[in-house]
Structure formats: structure tokens, C-alpha cells
Amino acid sequence: MRERIALLSFLRAAGPAPLAGLGVILLVNAVAPPVTAVTMAYVLRSGGTDALTAALAMGGVVLAGQLALSFQQPLTLLASARIDGAFRTRIAALALGAATLDLVERQRVRSLMAVATAEPDDWATKTPADGALAQLSTLMRYLGLVLCAAVLAAWSWWLVPAVVLPALAVRALIGQGWIRHFRVWLASVGDRRWFEYWAGVTSAPAEGKELRVFGAADWVLAHYRRHVLAHLEPLWADDRRVMRDHWLRVVLAVVPLAVVYVWVGLGTVDGHGSLALAAAVFTASWSTYVVVAGTGDIISLEGALPVFRAARDLEHLLAPAEGADRDGAAREAAAVPERPPLIRFEGVRFAYPGTARPVLDGLDLEIRPGELLAVVGLNGAGKSTLTTLLAGLYRPDAGRITADGADVADLPGWASRLAVVHQGFVRYHLPLERNVALGEADVAAREGAVRDAGLAALAARLDGAPLSTAQPGGVDLSGGQWQLVALARALYAIRTRARVLVLDEPTAHLDVRTEHELFQRLAGIVRGRSVVLISHRLATVRQADRIVLLDGGRIAESGTHDELMAMGGRYAAMWLLQSRRFAEGYDDRLEAGGVR
Ligand SMILES: Nc1ncnc2c1ncn2[C@@H]1O[C@H](COP(=O)(O)OP(=O)(O)OP(=O)(O)O)[C@@H](O)[C@H]1O
């Protein structure tokens, strides 16, 4: 019950005017039947002009009820859009605001997200707006019930329990039936998804071709039929049960009403009350059922409760801890010193959530202020993982990462001091400029970053077109051009706030000349900033101040190119192999398993 009342809190998002309007409409709906009963009694009791006035009043009540109904749908649509919109925004904010990625990647959080953001694509999936408005409607119904009870009590107090209790029992029975039907539906949703899949297979062009060629039509139809029946048979069984039990509801509704009608009728003949009062009691008795037994609310409430619970659990799991000061974080980020910090990985051990094997295991590494540090290693060595830990997206299982001695986990706004080009950078369906600056609006910095990345001519040519052919007037870019856009995004951050640039395979899609020109430019642009460069192209890495080779979760070799070559270890072997392949006209990247 507490949860059902708490659902009402969602109503705030509807805004005061739609909420007030809906409140009035639902109230009018709920009180119209008892008020009609009362005005009808006045019509019957009055004579002459009084009767006319009472009849007009009754007509007015009926008309007001119908008028209110005509506004109900548009207002419900508006309120629902606002409530569900605010709810989805809150869920998205929770997901994006989670301190680290492992929080949102947990299986439980993923499942809760799926429940909280499910699109209603059948009658059983409900949204918070459905639940909250149903709860409001239920409250109004009970108000209508009180009025009906008042009319009944005007004849005799015991009419109230005699009518209201069976009506409540009918509501409970119908509600129970709905809830059971709802659960049967949910239990067979898996089969529904499957029969939808097989229905798609029967009509999809590619499958159609293959099924004919392989003569597999009967096989598909058998699957389709099996899942349709598995989904529908439990529902049919439940429908039969509803029909079987229906007599109980009829008896519960009809017998008390019949007793009350006869008793009130006889009482009127005996002069216990007027005909007008008897008519009002008759109408109010029936209205009690009309007001209470409407059960559309029950299923909306039942369907919205899992969404409500999922949202509550997500708040609990993802909301920033009490006292977390986001504004403080922004201020802190704004006040970062000009000089990049000395970053240290100290005995860092890390395994991805749900996996046993550590990717990094006792990693010690220094990223000195202003240096260009290259990280190399075979596929899967943990280079990208190192960057995500550096950005604070995951926390180490053991050891720590510090910036000027402070644990980065405790540094508010730490991520904003880094500009990271991830291997899997994001391609937003937005114009190039907005892909670079995202939500920020420092035009000079944005234009500078676009120039730095060598994209000025392309930006002028695109003239604000969105970078996706899925959008009207949109265009797509080549893989290399996209990579430069992602780089420009990081260079924008470097111009505005970041002190450390992290480049994870930033030139994998670039031709050798573009890459060469880019690095020539970058040397000037990032002067004074620290740069962590991950690359399989050792020719690119060679110019780094220091190169570290990651293997077995820790740093296996470290030094300048010349030092590592002189050492004659794995880096030297990789270099010689790449040089030879390059000389032979092959690609110059290291391939997994190329060196052992
Ligand atoms: N989100 C994830 N969940 C679980 N395991 C992951 C995840 N991301 C990466 N891994 C695993 O962690 C290991 C290191 O991956 P990582 O991407 O850091 O390697 P890498 O050195 O950057 O490789 P590459 O050179 O291929 O880019 C791999 O075994 C990979 O399968």
C-alpha cells in the first residue's frame, strides 16, 4: 500500500495545471453518480418551478460529467508525456552520473534499467504515469464512494455495509482475477517473443529465400505454432477460469442489491421514507458498484509497480552518495592547475567485474608532467584498460592511482582533467562542430580544435550537416575522418580544461601522410601537457620520451626507443619484425602472436 501511495509522487512532474485539471475531471467522474442520485431525488420531491430548477441542475451534473470526460484524454496524454519524460530523464541521469562504469555494467543494474525503461508494447507493460494516474483515479473513486455511502445512510446506516462491503468484495475479486491474468501473461512473455521472432522469419525476404531453398517452411511453422500455443494456452485456461468464477461476482453484486431494493421499496410503502429518497438510494446503491468496481486502475497499478521498484533500487544503487557535491566538483575542475600532475599507478590490480583473471596485476607506472609516454603491447595486454582506469571509469581492485600524491578516486572532477580518445570513440548524429564541443560552447576553442585536427576544410564543406545518413540532410564520414573528429574532441578538451591527453590507437584509420602531418602539428599543440599514446605502429611510438611495454598485467620493459633497442628485449624484437615487414611492403602494425 505504501508503494501505491508513493507512486503519487510521480504526479509532480505533470505540472500544476494539467494535474489540477485531471484531478477535477477524475473527481467529477467519481462524484457524478452520487450527485446525480441526489439531484434526481430533488426533482422527484419538488413541484412546479422547483422541479424545473432541480431537473436543470441534474442535467447540468450529467453534462459536466460528459464535458469533463472530453478533456480527460488530451490532459492524460499531456500529463503522461511529462511524467514519463521526467522519469526517463532521471533514469538516464542516474546511468550517466554513476561514479564508475562497473556500477552500471553490473547484471542487476542492467536488469533494473531494462525494467525501468521498457517501452509499453503490450497491454501489460505500464509506465510510471499509468501507475500514478491510476492511483489518483483510485483515490477519487473512494471519495465518490463516501458520497454514495452518505446517500445510503440517509435511509439507514446499515445500508452502507450492506451495499459497500459486497461492492468492495466484487472489486477485490475482479482485481485478483486481473492480477492473476497479468501474471500468467508475464510468465509466457518469453514464448511471445519467440513466436514474434518466428512470425518475422516467415515474412522476412532473406529468410524466405533460404527457407524455400532448404524446404524448411514446415519446420518454421511448427516452431511458430508451438510458441503461439505455449503463449496463449495458459491465457485461455485463465480466461475459462474467469468465466467459471464470474457467477460469484454476479451473486455478490445482485443479491445484496436485490435485498436492498426490496427492503427500501417496502419501507417506502410503509412510509419509512419518501419516494424521492428511495429513488436516490436506488441510484446510489448501483452507483456504488459503478464507482468502486471499475478495475482499469488495478492493472495500471500492478503493471507500474515493478517500474517504480526498479527506479527506487536504481536510485539506491547509482545515486551519488549523500553530500557528494557536483558543483564543488565543477569548481574544482575549473580551478585545476595549469601544470599536468605527476600520475602514479602503484601496485594496481584490476579484473573486470564478473571475471576472475586480472588484466592488470601489480602494475607500477609513472606518467611524468609534460612527457609523451607511449604504451605498447600485444592485443589484449591491457593497454585500453589502463586508460579507463586512469580516467577513473573503473576503480582498481588493489593498489591505487594518484595524481600529485592524491588518489584520483578522491579527486572531484578528475575525469575532466583528461582528454581521452578511446579506441571505440562515439560517433554522434550531430554536426561536426557539436561532435567536437558536445554540450560546451567555447567557439574559439572549438574552431581551434577543428583546425588542430586538420578538419577546417571538411567542416566548411559540411556546413553544419549532421554526421549520419540516418538524419535528414545528413552525411557520413570515412573511418579516418571520424578518427580526426574524435581527436578534435580531445583537443577541444585540451584547449579548455584538460591537462593530460590520452590517445588509444588515434591513428589506426589514418594514412601514413595524414598521420605524419598530424603528429607534426600535435607536438606544438600539446606542449606542456602530458600525453599517453597507445599504438601498434612502432614508427609512431618511436618519438615518445619514454616507451613502456605492457605484458602479463605489468610493465615488462621501459625506456627510450634507443634504450629499449639496446636492451634487445621484446620491444626490440617487435621493432625489427615491423621494420622488416614494412620494408617488404606489409602493414607496419604489430599483429597478435607476431612476437613470442
Ligand atoms: N568490458 C570488459 N569486460 C570484460 N573484459 C574486458 C572488457 N574490456 C576488455 N576486456 C578484456 O580485458 C583484456 C584487456 O583488454 P584491453 O582492451 O585493455 O587490451 P588492449 O591491450 O587495449 O588490446 P588491443 O591492442 O587489442 O586494443 C582482454 O582480455 C579483454 O578481453
PDBQT file of the ligand as one rigid body, heavy atoms in Angstrom, charges set to zero:
ROOT
HETATM    1  N1  LIG A 601      34.368  -4.513 -20.582  1.00  0.00    +0.000 N 
HETATM    2  C1  LIG A 601      35.085  -5.629 -20.467  1.00  0.00    +0.000 A 
HETATM    3  N2  LIG A 601      34.641  -6.663 -19.736  1.00  0.00    +0.000 NA
HETATM    4  C2  LIG A 601      35.356  -7.791 -19.588  1.00  0.00    +0.000 A 
HETATM    5  N3  LIG A 601      36.578  -7.980 -20.124  1.00  0.00    +0.000 NA
HETATM    6  C3  LIG A 601      37.093  -6.994 -20.863  1.00  0.00    +0.000 A 
HETATM    7  C4  LIG A 601      36.377  -5.771 -21.082  1.00  0.00    +0.000 A 
HETATM    8  N4  LIG A 601      37.142  -4.961 -21.852  1.00  0.00    +0.000 NA
HETATM    9  C5  LIG A 601      38.272  -5.657 -22.106  1.00  0.00    +0.000 A 
HETATM   10  N5  LIG A 601      38.251  -6.859 -21.514  1.00  0.00    +0.000 N 
HETATM   11  C6  LIG A 601      39.310  -7.872 -21.520  1.00  0.00    +0.000 C 
HETATM   12  O1  LIG A 601      40.456  -7.282 -20.923  1.00  0.00    +0.000 OA
HETATM   13  C7  LIG A 601      41.632  -7.687 -21.601  1.00  0.00    +0.000 C 
HETATM   14  C8  LIG A 601      42.456  -6.452 -21.990  1.00  0.00    +0.000 C 
HETATM   15  O2  LIG A 601      41.706  -5.710 -22.925  1.00  0.00    +0.000 OA
HETATM   16  P1  LIG A 601      42.236  -4.305 -23.457  1.00  0.00    +0.000 P 
HETATM   17  O3  LIG A 601      41.190  -3.779 -24.368  1.00  0.00    +0.000 OA
HETATM   18  O4  LIG A 601      42.655  -3.468 -22.309  1.00  0.00    +0.000 OA
HETATM   19  O5  LIG A 601      43.530  -4.755 -24.263  1.00  0.00    +0.000 OA
HETATM   20  P2  LIG A 601      44.425  -3.894 -25.253  1.00  0.00    +0.000 P 
HETATM   21  O6  LIG A 601      45.840  -4.099 -24.817  1.00  0.00    +0.000 OA
HETATM   22  O7  LIG A 601      43.954  -2.491 -25.332  1.00  0.00    +0.000 OA
HETATM   23  O8  LIG A 601      44.154  -4.672 -26.610  1.00  0.00    +0.000 OA
HETATM   24  P3  LIG A 601      44.180  -4.153 -28.144  1.00  0.00    +0.000 P 
HETATM   25  O9  LIG A 601      45.601  -3.949 -28.508  1.00  0.00    +0.000 OA
HETATM   26  O10 LIG A 601      43.576  -5.290 -28.878  1.00  0.00    +0.000 OA
HETATM   27  O11 LIG A 601      43.359  -2.900 -28.205  1.00  0.00    +0.000 OA
HETATM   28  C9  LIG A 601      41.194  -8.523 -22.784  1.00  0.00    +0.000 C 
HETATM   29  O12 LIG A 601      41.382  -9.868 -22.448  1.00  0.00    +0.000 OA
HETATM   30  C10 LIG A 601      39.706  -8.243 -22.929  1.00  0.00    +0.000 C 
HETATM   31  O13 LIG A 601      39.019  -9.381 -23.343  1.00  0.00    +0.000 OA
ENDROOT
TORSDOF 0
